[in-house]
């Protein structure tokens, strides 16, 4: 069967990898951040209170992309 040259070949994804990038810490204790699974380039933006954000990061064993 011929391969479709219009279909891009995507790199393998490791769904065990979880990434967080803090965008902003807002007044009132909210954290705006991006969360990604597998590919850090493909993320969703979320907003959580600080305590819930810390719990979220621990539960998902994230790699922080905003820290040096």
C-alpha positions in Angstrom: 0.0 0.0 0.0 1.5 3.4 -1.0 2.3 5.9 1.7 0.4 9.2 1.7 3.0 12.0 1.1 0.5 14.6 2.4 0.2 13.1 5.8 3.0 14.4 8.1 4.9 11.9 10.2 4.7 12.9 13.8 7.4 12.1 16.4 6.5 9.4 19.0 4.8 10.8 22.1 5.4 9.7 25.6 2.1 10.3 27.4 3.8 9.8 30.8 5.6 13.1 30.4 3.6 16.1 31.9 4.6 19.7 31.5 3.6 23.0 33.2 4.6 26.5 32.4 3.4 29.2 34.8 2.2 32.2 32.8 1.1 34.5 35.6 0.3 34.6 39.3 -2.8 36.8 39.6 -4.1 38.8 42.5 -6.4 36.8 44.7 -4.1 33.7 44.6 -4.9 32.4 41.1 -2.2 30.8 38.9 -2.5 31.0 35.1 -0.5 28.2 33.5 -0.1 25.9 30.5 -0.4 22.2 30.8 0.9 19.7 28.3 1.0 15.9 28.0 3.7 14.3 25.8 4.6 17.4 23.7 5.3 20.6 25.6 4.6 22.6 22.4 0.9 21.5 22.5 -0.7 22.8 25.7 -3.9 24.1 27.2 -4.2 27.1 29.4 -5.7 26.6 32.8 -6.4 28.7 35.9 -6.4 27.3 39.5 -6.0 28.7 43.0 -2.5 28.3 44.3 -3.2 25.4 46.6 -5.0 23.5 43.9 -2.2 24.3 41.4 0.4 22.8 43.8 -1.8 19.7 44.2 -2.3 19.4 40.5 1.4 19.6 39.8 2.2 16.9 42.4 -0.6 14.6 41.3 0.6 14.8 37.6 4.3 14.7 38.5 4.9 17.6 36.1 8.2 19.0 34.7 8.2 22.7 35.2 9.2 24.6 32.1 9.2 28.0 33.6 12.0 27.3 36.1 15.7 27.5 35.3 
